Amino acid sequence: MSHMKRRLVTILKNNRMAADEKINVLRQMEADSLSKERSATEGMTPVDGDDGEDLHAIEMALRKLGQRPVESGAATL
């Protein structure tokens, strides 16, 4: 299991965090991941070379909390 997936599982299973707090953390992670992907489309290579796996995992975690991921992809930001 990747570092990101372990982090997401920890957040989702944390009983001391309210759902809105989990969503806020996941939204920040989503924004960071989108920023990283946008950098890759502008000619910079991703630091860890995950090819969008982190963003996909974050989107899945948001869906588990009843949220929709952001609609725009990295290239449209």
N, CA, C and O atoms as a Maestro MAE file, in Angstrom:
{
 s_m_m2io_version
 :::
 2.0.0
}

f_m_ct {
 s_m_title
 :::
 protein
 m_atom[308] {
  # First column is atom index #
  i_m_mmod_type
  r_m_x_coord
  r_m_y_coord
  r_m_z_coord
  i_m_residue_number
  s_m_chain_name
  s_m_pdb_residue_name
  s_m_pdb_atom_name
  i_m_atomic_number
  :::
  1 25 0.854 -1.182 0.000 1 A "MET " " N  " 7
  2 3 0.000 0.000 0.000 1 A "MET " " CA " 6
  3 2 0.894 1.238 0.000 1 A "MET " " C  " 6
  4 15 1.857 1.331 0.762 1 A "MET " " O  " 8
  5 25 0.555 2.178 -0.867 2 A "SER " " N  " 7
  6 3 1.363 3.397 -0.984 2 A "SER " " CA " 6
  7 2 1.194 4.288 0.249 2 A "SER " " C  " 6
  8 15 0.258 4.138 1.034 2 A "SER " " O  " 8
  9 25 2.122 5.204 0.380 3 A "HIS " " N  " 7
  10 3 2.066 6.155 1.498 3 A "HIS " " CA " 6
  11 2 0.748 6.926 1.473 3 A "HIS " " C  " 6
  12 15 0.121 7.123 2.514 3 A "HIS " " O  " 8
  13 25 0.329 7.361 0.287 4 A "MET " " N  " 7
  14 3 -0.905 8.132 0.166 4 A "MET " " CA " 6
  15 2 -2.109 7.300 0.589 4 A "MET " " C  " 6
  16 15 -2.971 7.789 1.321 4 A "MET " " O  " 8
  17 25 -2.178 6.072 0.145 5 A "LYS " " N  " 7
  18 3 -3.319 5.224 0.496 5 A "LYS " " CA " 6
  19 2 -3.362 4.954 1.994 5 A "LYS " " C  " 6
  20 15 -4.442 4.934 2.584 5 A "LYS " " O  " 8
  21 25 -2.206 4.745 2.619 6 A "ARG " " N  " 7
  22 3 -2.166 4.559 4.077 6 A "ARG " " CA " 6
  23 2 -2.674 5.814 4.780 6 A "ARG " " C  " 6
  24 15 -3.426 5.737 5.752 6 A "ARG " " O  " 8
  25 25 -2.253 6.963 4.275 7 A "ARG " " N  " 7
  26 3 -2.686 8.230 4.869 7 A "ARG " " CA " 6
  27 2 -4.209 8.400 4.746 7 A "ARG " " C  " 6
  28 15 -4.868 8.840 5.688 7 A "ARG " " O  " 8
  29 25 -4.756 8.052 3.587 8 A "LEU " " N  " 7
  30 3 -6.195 8.172 3.372 8 A "LEU " " CA " 6
  31 2 -6.976 7.225 4.274 8 A "LEU " " C  " 6
  32 15 -8.003 7.613 4.832 8 A "LEU " " O  " 8
  33 25 -6.508 5.996 4.423 9 A "VAL " " N  " 7
  34 3 -7.171 5.032 5.304 9 A "VAL " " CA " 6
  35 2 -7.161 5.557 6.741 9 A "VAL " " C  " 6
  36 15 -8.161 5.455 7.452 9 A "VAL " " O  " 8
  37 25 -6.041 6.110 7.157 10 A "THR " " N  " 7
  38 3 -5.930 6.660 8.504 10 A "THR " " CA " 6
  39 2 -6.946 7.779 8.714 10 A "THR " " C  " 6
  40 15 -7.596 7.838 9.757 10 A "THR " " O  " 8
  41 25 -7.084 8.654 7.741 11 A "ILE " " N  " 7
  42 3 -8.042 9.759 7.840 11 A "ILE " " CA " 6
  43 2 -9.470 9.222 7.893 11 A "ILE " " C  " 6
  44 15 -10.253 9.624 8.754 11 A "ILE " " O  " 8
  45 25 -9.807 8.329 6.993 12 A "LEU " " N  " 7
  46 3 -11.176 7.810 6.924 12 A "LEU " " CA " 6
  47 2 -11.572 7.033 8.176 12 A "LEU " " C  " 6
  48 15 -12.732 7.071 8.585 12 A "LEU " " O  " 8
  49 25 -10.628 6.335 8.782 13 A "LYS " " N  " 7
  50 3 -10.942 5.520 9.959 13 A "LYS " " CA " 6
  51 2 -10.806 6.274 11.278 13 A "LYS " " C  " 6
  52 15 -11.115 5.724 12.335 13 A "LYS " " O  " 8
  53 25 -10.355 7.508 11.231 14 A "ASN " " N  " 7
  54 3 -10.149 8.295 12.445 14 A "ASN " " CA " 6
  55 2 -11.501 8.689 13.049 14 A "ASN " " C  " 6
  56 15 -12.209 9.541 12.513 14 A "ASN " " O  " 8
  57 25 -11.839 8.061 14.162 15 A "ASN " " N  " 7
  58 3 -13.123 8.324 14.819 15 A "ASN " " CA " 6
  59 2 -13.143 9.645 15.586 15 A "ASN " " C  " 6
  60 15 -14.210 10.110 15.989 15 A "ASN " " O  " 8
  61 25 -11.985 10.245 15.788 16 A "ARG " " N  " 7
  62 3 -11.925 11.517 16.512 16 A "ARG " " CA " 6
  63 2 -12.101 12.724 15.593 16 A "ARG " " C  " 6
  64 15 -12.257 13.849 16.067 16 A "ARG " " O  " 8
  65 25 -12.077 12.491 14.284 17 A "MET " " N  " 7
  66 3 -12.272 13.575 13.315 17 A "MET " " CA " 6
  67 2 -13.724 13.579 12.859 17 A "MET " " C  " 6
  68 15 -14.292 12.534 12.540 17 A "MET " " O  " 8
  69 25 -14.313 14.764 12.833 18 A "ALA " " N  " 7
  70 3 -15.665 14.906 12.293 18 A "ALA " " CA " 6
  71 2 -15.604 14.768 10.780 18 A "ALA " " C  " 6
  72 15 -14.558 14.993 10.171 18 A "ALA " " O  " 8
  73 25 -16.722 14.399 10.177 19 A "ALA " " N  " 7
  74 3 -16.769 14.203 8.722 19 A "ALA " " CA " 6
  75 2 -16.362 15.468 7.979 19 A "ALA " " C  " 6
  76 15 -15.638 15.384 6.986 19 A "ALA " " O  " 8
  77 25 -16.807 16.644 8.433 20 A "ASP " " N  " 7
  78 3 -16.451 17.884 7.735 20 A "ASP " " CA " 6
  79 2 -14.959 18.176 7.838 20 A "ASP " " C  " 6
  80 15 -14.378 18.757 6.921 20 A "ASP " " O  " 8
  81 25 -14.340 17.783 8.935 21 A "GLU " " N  " 7
  82 3 -12.893 17.957 9.086 21 A "GLU " " CA " 6
  83 2 -12.143 17.025 8.123 21 A "GLU " " C  " 6
  84 15 -11.154 17.426 7.510 21 A "GLU " " O  " 8
  85 25 -12.621 15.782 7.994 22 A "LYS " " N  " 7
  86 3 -12.021 14.836 7.051 22 A "LYS " " CA " 6
  87 2 -12.139 15.374 5.629 22 A "LYS " " C  " 6
  88 15 -11.192 15.304 4.846 22 A "LYS " " O  " 8
  89 25 -13.310 15.908 5.306 23 A "ILE " " N  " 7
  90 3 -13.534 16.457 3.967 23 A "ILE " " CA " 6
  91 2 -12.591 17.616 3.702 23 A "ILE " " C  " 6
  92 15 -12.024 17.717 2.614 23 A "ILE " " O  " 8
  93 25 -12.417 18.495 4.684 24 A "ASN " " N  " 7
  94 3 -11.502 19.633 4.517 24 A "ASN " " CA " 6
  95 2 -10.071 19.163 4.254 24 A "ASN " " C  " 6
  96 15 -9.384 19.710 3.392 24 A "ASN " " O  " 8
  97 25 -9.631 18.160 4.991 25 A "VAL " " N  " 7
  98 3 -8.274 17.623 4.803 25 A "VAL " " CA " 6
  99 2 -8.152 17.003 3.414 25 A "VAL " " C  " 6
  100 15 -7.164 17.223 2.713 25 A "VAL " " O  " 8
  101 25 -9.165 16.225 3.020 26 A "LEU " " N  " 7
  102 3 -9.135 15.587 1.704 26 A "LEU " " CA " 6
  103 2 -9.186 16.615 0.579 26 A "LEU " " C  " 6
  104 15 -8.533 16.434 -0.449 26 A "LEU " " O  " 8
  105 25 -9.953 17.689 0.758 27 A "ARG " " N  " 7
  106 3 -10.014 18.744 -0.270 27 A "ARG " " CA " 6
  107 2 -8.654 19.415 -0.437 27 A "ARG " " C  " 6
  108 15 -8.260 19.748 -1.554 27 A "ARG " " O  " 8
  109 25 -7.934 19.617 0.669 28 A "GLN " " N  " 7
  110 3 -6.606 20.219 0.579 28 A "GLN " " CA " 6
  111 2 -5.648 19.270 -0.138 28 A "GLN " " C  " 6
  112 15 -4.834 19.694 -0.958 28 A "GLN " " O  " 8
  113 25 -5.758 17.981 0.183 29 A "MET " " N  " 7
  114 3 -4.925 16.986 -0.492 29 A "MET " " CA " 6
  115 2 -5.249 16.936 -1.984 29 A "MET " " C  " 6
  116 15 -4.357 16.790 -2.820 29 A "MET " " O  " 8
  117 25 -6.535 17.059 -2.305 30 A "GLU " " N  " 7
  118 3 -6.969 17.067 -3.700 30 A "GLU " " CA " 6
  119 2 -6.376 18.268 -4.434 30 A "GLU " " C  " 6
  120 15 -5.875 18.137 -5.551 30 A "GLU " " O  " 8
  121 25 -6.438 19.435 -3.801 31 A "ALA " " N  " 7
  122 3 -5.889 20.650 -4.410 31 A "ALA " " CA " 6
  123 2 -4.378 20.513 -4.631 31 A "ALA " " C  " 6
  124 15 -3.860 20.916 -5.672 31 A "ALA " " O  " 8
  125 25 -3.686 19.948 -3.656 32 A "ASP " " N  " 7
  126 3 -2.241 19.743 -3.786 32 A "ASP " " CA " 6
  127 2 -1.920 18.785 -4.930 32 A "ASP " " C  " 6
  128 15 -0.991 19.015 -5.703 32 A "ASP " " O  " 8
  129 25 -2.692 17.716 -5.028 33 A "SER " " N  " 7
  130 3 -2.460 16.729 -6.080 33 A "SER " " CA " 6
  131 2 -2.759 17.318 -7.459 33 A "SER " " C  " 6
  132 15 -2.029 17.061 -8.416 33 A "SER " " O  " 8
  133 25 -3.827 18.103 -7.562 34 A "LEU " " N  " 7
  134 3 -4.142 18.759 -8.829 34 A "LEU " " CA " 6
  135 2 -3.051 19.745 -9.222 34 A "LEU " " C  " 6
  136 15 -2.704 19.864 -10.397 34 A "LEU " " O  " 8
  137 25 -2.518 20.443 -8.244 35 A "SER " " N  " 7
  138 3 -1.431 21.388 -8.502 35 A "SER " " CA " 6
  139 2 -0.205 20.650 -9.029 35 A "SER " " C  " 6
  140 15 0.465 21.117 -9.951 35 A "SER " " O  " 8
  141 25 0.079 19.502 -8.440 36 A "LYS " " N  " 7
  142 3 1.218 18.696 -8.887 36 A "LYS " " CA " 6
  143 2 0.999 18.231 -10.324 36 A "LYS " " C  " 6
  144 15 1.925 18.262 -11.135 36 A "LYS " " O  " 8
  145 25 -0.226 17.798 -10.642 37 A "GLU " " N  " 7
  146 3 -0.516 17.365 -12.007 37 A "GLU " " CA " 6
  147 2 -0.450 18.527 -12.989 37 A "GLU " " C  " 6
  148 15 0.010 18.366 -14.119 37 A "GLU " " O  " 8
  149 25 -0.911 19.697 -12.558 38 A "ARG " " N  " 7
  150 3 -0.843 20.877 -13.428 38 A "ARG " " CA " 6
  151 2 0.620 21.200 -13.731 38 A "ARG " " C  " 6
  152 15 0.958 21.548 -14.862 38 A "ARG " " O  " 8
  153 25 1.471 21.088 -12.743 39 A "SER " " N  " 7
  154 3 2.901 21.325 -12.963 39 A "SER " " CA " 6
  155 2 3.458 20.363 -14.001 39 A "SER " " C  " 6
  156 15 4.281 20.744 -14.833 39 A "SER " " O  " 8
  157 25 3.007 19.120 -13.947 40 A "ALA " " N  " 7
  158 3 3.483 18.121 -14.907 40 A "ALA " " CA " 6
  159 2 3.051 18.481 -16.325 40 A "ALA " " C  " 6
  160 15 3.793 18.245 -17.278 40 A "ALA " " O  " 8
  161 25 1.846 19.057 -16.469 41 A "THR " " N  " 7
  162 3 1.383 19.428 -17.813 41 A "THR " " CA " 6
  163 2 2.099 20.663 -18.331 41 A "THR " " C  " 6
  164 15 2.065 20.946 -19.529 41 A "THR " " O  " 8
  165 25 2.744 21.397 -17.442 42 A "GLU " " N  " 7
  166 3 3.482 22.595 -17.838 42 A "GLU " " CA " 6
  167 2 4.955 22.302 -18.046 42 A "GLU " " C  " 6
  168 15 5.777 23.218 -18.085 42 A "GLU " " O  " 8
  169 25 5.293 21.012 -18.181 43 A "GLY " " N  " 7
  170 3 6.664 20.647 -18.490 43 A "GLY " " CA " 6
  171 2 7.501 20.217 -17.311 43 A "GLY " " C  " 6
  172 15 8.641 19.790 -17.497 43 A "GLY " " O  " 8
  173 25 6.984 20.313 -16.122 44 A "MET " " N  " 7
  174 3 7.728 19.852 -14.952 44 A "MET " " CA " 6
  175 2 7.345 18.393 -14.711 44 A "MET " " C  " 6
  176 15 6.191 18.015 -14.911 44 A "MET " " O  " 8
  177 25 8.283 17.590 -14.291 45 A "THR " " N  " 7
  178 3 7.962 16.183 -14.038 45 A "THR " " CA " 6
  179 2 7.464 16.027 -12.601 45 A "THR " " C  " 6
  180 15 7.951 16.711 -11.701 45 A "THR " " O  " 8
  181 25 6.498 15.134 -12.380 46 A "PRO " " N  " 7
  182 3 6.016 14.914 -11.026 46 A "PRO " " CA " 6
  183 2 7.133 14.383 -10.133 46 A "PRO " " C  " 6
  184 15 7.992 13.621 -10.576 46 A "PRO " " O  " 8
  185 25 7.107 14.795 -8.884 47 A "VAL " " N  " 7
  186 3 8.160 14.420 -7.947 47 A "VAL " " CA " 6
  187 2 8.191 12.914 -7.730 47 A "VAL " " C  " 6
  188 15 9.267 12.315 -7.737 47 A "VAL " " O  " 8
  189 25 7.031 12.291 -7.536 48 A "ASP " " N  " 7
  190 3 7.029 10.868 -7.215 48 A "ASP " " CA " 6
  191 2 6.585 9.988 -8.379 48 A "ASP " " C  " 6
  192 15 6.592 8.763 -8.256 48 A "ASP " " O  " 8
  193 25 6.205 10.577 -9.488 49 A "GLY " " N  " 7
  194 3 5.838 9.801 -10.667 49 A "GLY " " CA " 6
  195 2 4.664 8.864 -10.472 49 A "GLY " " C  " 6
  196 15 4.679 7.747 -10.989 49 A "GLY " " O  " 8
  197 25 3.641 9.292 -9.734 50 A "ASP " " N  " 7
  198 3 2.511 8.401 -9.437 50 A "ASP " " CA " 6
  199 2 1.500 8.316 -10.579 50 A "ASP " " C  " 6
  200 15 0.578 7.503 -10.515 50 A "ASP " " O  " 8
  201 25 1.650 9.127 -11.610 51 A "ASP " " N  " 7
  202 3 0.763 9.090 -12.783 51 A "ASP " " CA " 6
  203 2 -0.717 9.222 -12.428 51 A "ASP " " C  " 6
  204 15 -1.557 8.552 -13.029 51 A "ASP " " O  " 8
  205 25 -1.039 10.064 -11.475 52 A "GLY " " N  " 7
  206 3 -2.430 10.320 -11.124 52 A "GLY " " CA " 6
  207 2 -3.028 9.362 -10.113 52 A "GLY " " C  " 6
  208 15 -4.199 9.504 -9.760 52 A "GLY " " O  " 8
  209 25 -2.269 8.397 -9.641 53 A "GLU " " N  " 7
  210 3 -2.797 7.433 -8.681 53 A "GLU " " CA " 6
  211 2 -3.206 8.093 -7.377 53 A "GLU " " C  " 6
  212 15 -4.236 7.740 -6.803 53 A "GLU " " O  " 8
  213 25 -2.411 9.053 -6.897 54 A "ASP " " N  " 7
  214 3 -2.754 9.738 -5.649 54 A "ASP " " CA " 6
  215 2 -4.084 10.474 -5.788 54 A "ASP " " C  " 6
  216 15 -4.944 10.379 -4.913 54 A "ASP " " O  " 8
  217 25 -4.248 11.199 -6.876 55 A "LEU " " N  " 7
  218 3 -5.483 11.949 -7.095 55 A "LEU " " CA " 6
  219 2 -6.674 11.004 -7.160 55 A "LEU " " C  " 6
  220 15 -7.728 11.285 -6.589 55 A "LEU " " O  " 8
  221 25 -6.510 9.899 -7.845 56 A "HIS " " N  " 7
  222 3 -7.604 8.920 -7.941 56 A "HIS " " CA " 6
  223 2 -7.972 8.386 -6.553 56 A "HIS " " C  " 6
  224 15 -9.153 8.258 -6.233 56 A "HIS " " O  " 8
  225 25 -6.980 8.080 -5.742 57 A "ALA " " N  " 7
  226 3 -7.228 7.570 -4.391 57 A "ALA " " CA " 6
  227 2 -7.936 8.621 -3.536 57 A "ALA " " C  " 6
  228 15 -8.827 8.290 -2.753 57 A "ALA " " O  " 8
  229 25 -7.542 9.879 -3.684 58 A "ILE " " N  " 7
  230 3 -8.179 10.969 -2.932 58 A "ILE " " CA " 6
  231 2 -9.635 11.112 -3.370 58 A "ILE " " C  " 6
  232 15 -10.525 11.295 -2.538 58 A "ILE " " O  " 8
  233 25 -9.871 11.028 -4.677 59 A "GLU " " N  " 7
  234 3 -11.239 11.126 -5.187 59 A "GLU " " CA " 6
  235 2 -12.109 9.997 -4.642 59 A "GLU " " C  " 6
  236 15 -13.270 10.220 -4.300 59 A "GLU " " O  " 8
  237 25 -11.564 8.799 -4.560 60 A "MET " " N  " 7
  238 3 -12.305 7.661 -4.006 60 A "MET " " CA " 6
  239 2 -12.641 7.905 -2.530 60 A "MET " " C  " 6
  240 15 -13.745 7.590 -2.085 60 A "MET " " O  " 8
  241 25 -11.698 8.462 -1.781 61 A "ALA " " N  " 7
  242 3 -11.936 8.753 -0.368 61 A "ALA " " CA " 6
  243 2 -13.037 9.806 -0.215 61 A "ALA " " C  " 6
  244 15 -13.890 9.687 0.664 61 A "ALA " " O  " 8
  245 25 -13.019 10.825 -1.059 62 A "LEU " " N  " 7
  246 3 -14.068 11.842 -1.017 62 A "LEU " " CA " 6
  247 2 -15.432 11.221 -1.314 62 A "LEU " " C  " 6
  248 15 -16.425 11.560 -0.671 62 A "LEU " " O  " 8
  249 25 -15.478 10.329 -2.272 63 A "ARG " " N  " 7
  250 3 -16.745 9.664 -2.604 63 A "ARG " " CA " 6
  251 2 -17.273 8.849 -1.423 63 A "ARG " " C  " 6
  252 15 -18.481 8.780 -1.200 63 A "ARG " " O  " 8
  253 25 -16.359 8.232 -0.668 64 A "LYS " " N  " 7
  254 3 -16.774 7.458 0.507 64 A "LYS " " CA " 6
  255 2 -17.435 8.349 1.549 64 A "LYS " " C  " 6
  256 15 -18.235 7.882 2.360 64 A "LYS " " O  " 8
  257 25 -17.099 9.627 1.522 65 A "LEU " " N  " 7
  258 3 -17.700 10.583 2.457 65 A "LEU " " CA " 6
  259 2 -18.872 11.328 1.812 65 A "LEU " " C  " 6
  260 15 -19.353 12.326 2.349 65 A "LEU " " O  " 8
  261 25 -19.322 10.839 0.663 66 A "GLY " " N  " 7
  262 3 -20.477 11.432 0.002 66 A "GLY " " CA " 6
  263 2 -20.186 12.701 -0.762 66 A "GLY " " C  " 6
  264 15 -21.101 13.469 -1.062 66 A "GLY " " O  " 8
  265 25 -18.930 12.933 -1.082 67 A "GLN " " N  " 7
  266 3 -18.526 14.146 -1.808 67 A "GLN " " CA " 6
  267 2 -18.197 13.816 -3.250 67 A "GLN " " C  " 6
  268 15 -17.882 12.676 -3.588 67 A "GLN " " O  " 8
  269 25 -18.274 14.832 -4.090 68 A "ARG " " N  " 7
  270 3 -17.874 14.688 -5.492 68 A "ARG " " CA " 6
  271 2 -16.511 15.342 -5.676 68 A "ARG " " C  " 6
  272 15 -16.269 16.434 -5.162 68 A "ARG " " O  " 8
  273 25 -15.621 14.679 -6.407 69 A "PRO " " N  " 7
  274 3 -14.327 15.322 -6.692 69 A "PRO " " CA " 6
  275 2 -14.523 16.542 -7.585 69 A "PRO " " C  " 6
  276 15 -15.576 16.723 -8.196 69 A "PRO " " O  " 8
  277 25 -13.494 17.365 -7.645 70 A "VAL " " N  " 7
  278 3 -13.565 18.537 -8.527 70 A "VAL " " CA " 6
  279 2 -13.713 18.055 -9.959 70 A "VAL " " C  " 6
  280 15 -13.139 17.037 -10.344 70 A "VAL " " O  " 8
  281 25 -14.473 18.779 -10.729 71 A "GLU " " N  " 7
  282 3 -14.759 18.374 -12.108 71 A "GLU " " CA " 6
  283 2 -13.606 18.630 -13.060 71 A "GLU " " C  " 6
  284 15 -13.361 17.826 -13.960 71 A "GLU " " O  " 8
  285 25 -12.894 19.734 -12.878 72 A "SER " " N  " 7
  286 3 -11.849 20.095 -13.835 72 A "SER " " CA " 6
  287 2 -10.578 19.285 -13.616 72 A "SER " " C  " 6
  288 15 -10.153 19.051 -12.485 72 A "SER " " O  " 8
  289 25 -9.991 18.867 -14.720 73 A "GLY " " N  " 7
  290 3 -8.736 18.135 -14.656 73 A "GLY " " CA " 6
  291 2 -7.566 19.088 -14.526 73 A "GLY " " C  " 6
  292 15 -7.731 20.307 -14.581 73 A "GLY " " O  " 8
  293 25 -6.394 18.529 -14.354 74 A "ALA " " N  " 7
  294 3 -5.189 19.327 -14.139 74 A "ALA " " CA " 6
  295 2 -4.905 20.277 -15.294 74 A "ALA " " C  " 6
  296 15 -4.459 21.402 -15.070 74 A "ALA " " O  " 8
  297 25 -5.155 19.846 -16.516 75 A "ALA " " N  " 7
  298 3 -4.829 20.667 -17.676 75 A "ALA " " CA " 6
  299 2 -5.761 21.871 -17.832 75 A "ALA " " C  " 6
  300 15 -5.430 22.818 -18.546 75 A "ALA " " O  " 8
  301 25 -6.913 21.842 -17.176 76 A "THR " " N  " 7
  302 3 -7.866 22.937 -17.324 76 A "THR " " CA " 6
  303 2 -7.818 23.925 -16.187 76 A "THR " " C  " 6
  304 15 -8.593 24.881 -16.171 76 A "THR " " O  " 8
  305 25 -6.940 23.726 -15.247 77 A "LEU " " N  " 7
  306 3 -6.865 24.660 -14.104 77 A "LEU " " CA " 6
  307 2 -6.230 25.968 -14.489 77 A "LEU " " C  " 6
  308 15 -6.092 26.857 -13.649 77 A "LEU " " O  " 8
  :::
 }
 m_bond[307] {
  # First column is bond index #
  i_m_from
  i_m_to
  i_m_order
  :::
  1 1 2 1
  2 2 3 1
  3 3 4 2
  4 3 5 1
  5 5 6 1
  6 6 7 1
  7 7 8 2
  8 7 9 1
  9 9 10 1
  10 10 11 1
  11 11 12 2
  12 11 13 1
  13 13 14 1
  14 14 15 1
  15 15 16 2
  16 15 17 1
  17 17 18 1
  18 18 19 1
  19 19 20 2
  20 19 21 1
  21 21 22 1
  22 22 23 1
  23 23 24 2
  24 23 25 1
  25 25 26 1
  26 26 27 1
  27 27 28 2
  28 27 29 1
  29 29 30 1
  30 30 31 1
  31 31 32 2
  32 31 33 1
  33 33 34 1
  34 34 35 1
  35 35 36 2
  36 35 37 1
  37 37 38 1
  38 38 39 1
  39 39 40 2
  40 39 41 1
  41 41 42 1
  42 42 43 1
  43 43 44 2
  44 43 45 1
  45 45 46 1
  46 46 47 1
  47 47 48 2
  48 47 49 1
  49 49 50 1
  50 50 51 1
  51 51 52 2
  52 51 53 1
  53 53 54 1
  54 54 55 1
  55 55 56 2
  56 55 57 1
  57 57 58 1
  58 58 59 1
  59 59 60 2
  60 59 61 1
  61 61 62 1
  62 62 63 1
  63 63 64 2
  64 63 65 1
  65 65 66 1
  66 66 67 1
  67 67 68 2
  68 67 69 1
  69 69 70 1
  70 70 71 1
  71 71 72 2
  72 71 73 1
  73 73 74 1
  74 74 75 1
  75 75 76 2
  76 75 77 1
  77 77 78 1
  78 78 79 1
  79 79 80 2
  80 79 81 1
  81 81 82 1
  82 82 83 1
  83 83 84 2
  84 83 85 1
  85 85 86 1
  86 86 87 1
  87 87 88 2
  88 87 89 1
  89 89 90 1
  90 90 91 1
  91 91 92 2
  92 91 93 1
  93 93 94 1
  94 94 95 1
  95 95 96 2
  96 95 97 1
  97 97 98 1
  98 98 99 1
  99 99 100 2
  100 99 101 1
  101 101 102 1
  102 102 103 1
  103 103 104 2
  104 103 105 1
  105 105 106 1
  106 106 107 1
  107 107 108 2
  108 107 109 1
  109 109 110 1
  110 110 111 1
  111 111 112 2
  112 111 113 1
  113 113 114 1
  114 114 115 1
  115 115 116 2
  116 115 117 1
  117 117 118 1
  118 118 119 1
  119 119 120 2
  120 119 121 1
  121 121 122 1
  122 122 123 1
  123 123 124 2
  124 123 125 1
  125 125 126 1
  126 126 127 1
  127 127 128 2
  128 127 129 1
  129 129 130 1
  130 130 131 1
  131 131 132 2
  132 131 133 1
  133 133 134 1
  134 134 135 1
  135 135 136 2
  136 135 137 1
  137 137 138 1
  138 138 139 1
  139 139 140 2
  140 139 141 1
  141 141 142 1
  142 142 143 1
  143 143 144 2
  144 143 145 1
  145 145 146 1
  146 146 147 1
  147 147 148 2
  148 147 149 1
  149 149 150 1
  150 150 151 1
  151 151 152 2
  152 151 153 1
  153 153 154 1
  154 154 155 1
  155 155 156 2
  156 155 157 1
  157 157 158 1
  158 158 159 1
  159 159 160 2
  160 159 161 1
  161 161 162 1
  162 162 163 1
  163 163 164 2
  164 163 165 1
  165 165 166 1
  166 166 167 1
  167 167 168 2
  168 167 169 1
  169 169 170 1
  170 170 171 1
  171 171 172 2
  172 171 173 1
  173 173 174 1
  174 174 175 1
  175 175 176 2
  176 175 177 1
  177 177 178 1
  178 178 179 1
  179 179 180 2
  180 179 181 1
  181 181 182 1
  182 182 183 1
  183 183 184 2
  184 183 185 1
  185 185 186 1
  186 186 187 1
  187 187 188 2
  188 187 189 1
  189 189 190 1
  190 190 191 1
  191 191 192 2
  192 191 193 1
  193 193 194 1
  194 194 195 1
  195 195 196 2
  196 195 197 1
  197 197 198 1
  198 198 199 1
  199 199 200 2
  200 199 201 1
  201 201 202 1
  202 202 203 1
  203 203 204 2
  204 203 205 1
  205 205 206 1
  206 206 207 1
  207 207 208 2
  208 207 209 1
  209 209 210 1
  210 210 211 1
  211 211 212 2
  212 211 213 1
  213 213 214 1
  214 214 215 1
  215 215 216 2
  216 215 217 1
  217 217 218 1
  218 218 219 1
  219 219 220 2
  220 219 221 1
  221 221 222 1
  222 222 223 1
  223 223 224 2
  224 223 225 1
  225 225 226 1
  226 226 227 1
  227 227 228 2
  228 227 229 1
  229 229 230 1
  230 230 231 1
  231 231 232 2
  232 231 233 1
  233 233 234 1
  234 234 235 1
  235 235 236 2
  236 235 237 1
  237 237 238 1
  238 238 239 1
  239 239 240 2
  240 239 241 1
  241 241 242 1
  242 242 243 1
  243 243 244 2
  244 243 245 1
  245 245 246 1
  246 246 247 1
  247 247 248 2
  248 247 249 1
  249 249 250 1
  250 250 251 1
  251 251 252 2
  252 251 253 1
  253 253 254 1
  254 254 255 1
  255 255 256 2
  256 255 257 1
  257 257 258 1
  258 258 259 1
  259 259 260 2
  260 259 261 1
  261 261 262 1
  262 262 263 1
  263 263 264 2
  264 263 265 1
  265 265 266 1
  266 266 267 1
  267 267 268 2
  268 267 269 1
  269 269 270 1
  270 270 271 1
  271 271 272 2
  272 271 273 1
  273 273 274 1
  274 274 275 1
  275 275 276 2
  276 275 277 1
  277 277 278 1
  278 278 279 1
  279 279 280 2
  280 279 281 1
  281 281 282 1
  282 282 283 1
  283 283 284 2
  284 283 285 1
  285 285 286 1
  286 286 287 1
  287 287 288 2
  288 287 289 1
  289 289 290 1
  290 290 291 1
  291 291 292 2
  292 291 293 1
  293 293 294 1
  294 294 295 1
  295 295 296 2
  296 295 297 1
  297 297 298 1
  298 298 299 1
  299 299 300 2
  300 299 301 1
  301 301 302 1
  302 302 303 1
  303 303 304 2
  304 303 305 1
  305 305 306 1
  306 306 307 1
  307 307 308 2
  :::
 }
}
